[in-house]
Every structure is written in structure tokens, then in C-alpha cells.
């Protein structure tokens, strides 16, 4: 048993990690071809303010020729939803996810929010588990 598995077992988080992994595996099997699935992010700004921009800031505008883009009011008057899907193979879904995340940050705060450097996680067993989870989420993880 490697150190990470021992740390997970010792902390009692193992069941959640294993169950979460199984659920993710099932979802991946059910949605093997995600190329047609729209990626979405909710921006905490009114629809008129976002749709009235001449160009979206940041990397999303750079990818605009290679993605289909939709803007719509978010449910419950919670801002604006930006939805995107790649049109061709020139842009990966991972690059599009990063572009959506950065564009959201630029519109809401005026800057791209970066994680703490150095990280504030503890170097112990739970810190290792957290780094493992965060590392996996960088690609097709959460927005």
C-alpha cells in the first residue's frame, strides 16, 4: 500500500474518495463522447453588462473563431451564463475550460485570480490527498 493510500485510509476519507471515483467512472462511461457537450460558467454580472461588451476579455476572445459561444441570463437572476463548445479540433476542451475560467475572473474582478503561492495546504497526509485531487481537477475538473 503506497503512502497516499495509507494516508487516505488513516484519515477515514477513503470511502468518500473511492465512492466518488466509482461515480465519476460511471459518468465517464455514460458520456464517453463529450465533444458535443456545452461547457458553461456563470458570471456574477447582469446579462446586459456582459452581452453589451464589444469583445469578451482574455483568452476566450482569442478562441472565439474556434468555438460556438452563447450568452444567456442565468436562472434566478444570478448573472450571465456563458456557454461554449469547440467547433473544431484546433481547441481542446481543457483549453476552453481554462479560457472560460479566466474570462469569468477578468469580468468579475478585472484580473485572473491565481491560487496561493506557495500553497497553504499542510504537508501531512490530508495535504497530500488534497494536492492529488487538485492536480486531477486541473484538466477536465471543475470550472
C-alpha positions, -999 to 999 in steps of 0.1 A, spaced: 0 0 0 16 33 -10 18 64 12 -12 82 -3 -35 51 2 -22 47 37 -29 84 44 -64 82 30 -72 50 50 -58 66 82 -78 97 78 -111 80 71 -116 99 38 -110 67 18 -147 58 15 -156 92 0 -127 91 -24 -134 55 -35 -172 61 -39 -165 94 -57 -141 76 -80 -168 50 -89 -194 76 -95 -171 95 -118 -162 63 -136 -198 56 -143 -204 91 -156 -174 88 -179 -188 56 -193 -222 72 -199 -207 102 -215 -177 89 -235 -181 115 -262 -182 148 -245 -173 168 -277 -209 178 -282 -215 189 -245 -215 226 -239 -192 239 -211 -208 267 -190 -198 292 -164 -219 317 -146 -206 353 -144 -218 374 -115 -227 404 -137 -260 413 -153 -268 399 -187 -269 434 -203 -235 442 -189 -218 411 -203 -238 409 -236 -231 446 -243 -193 441 -243 -177 446 -277 -154 416 -271 -150 393 -241 -118 398 -223 -89 374 -222 -84 340 -238 -120 333 -246 -120 360 -272 -88 346 -287 -105 312 -291 -138 327 -304 -131 317 -341 -129 281 -330 -158 278 -305 -196 283 -306 -205 308 -279 -238 316 -263 -248 341 -236 -280 339 -217 -294 352 -184 -286 329 -155 -316 313 -137 -328 331 -107 -314 365 -118 -279 353 -108 -259 369 -135 -250 357 -170 -243 322 -183 -216 319 -209 -218 286 -228 -191 273 -252 -183 242 -272 -154 236 -296 -163 239 -333 -131 221 -345 -100 203 -333 -80 235 -331 -91 240 -295 -92 213 -268 -120 211 -242 -93 217 -215 -81 249 -231 -117 260 -234 -124 253 -197 -93 274 -188 -104 302 -211 -139 303 -196 -125 303 -160 -101 332 -168 -128 352 -187 -151 348 -157 -124 361 -134 -115 390 -156 -151 402 -160 -159 398 -122 -126 411 -107 -106 427 -135 -77 402 -130 -72 365 -133 -73 351 -98 -44 327 -91 -41 301 -63 -20 308 -33 18 306 -39 32 289 -20 2 267 -14 -14 269 20 -20 231 23 -4 212 51 24 188 41 8 160 60 -14 131 48 -45 152 41 -24 178 23 -11 151 0 -46 139 -7 -57 175 -14 -28 180 -38 -37 148 -56 -73 159 -60 -64 194 -71 -39 180 -96 -66 158 -112 -91 187 -114 -68 209 -135 -79 194 -168 -115 182 -170 -121 192 -134 -144 219 -121 -145 254 -136 
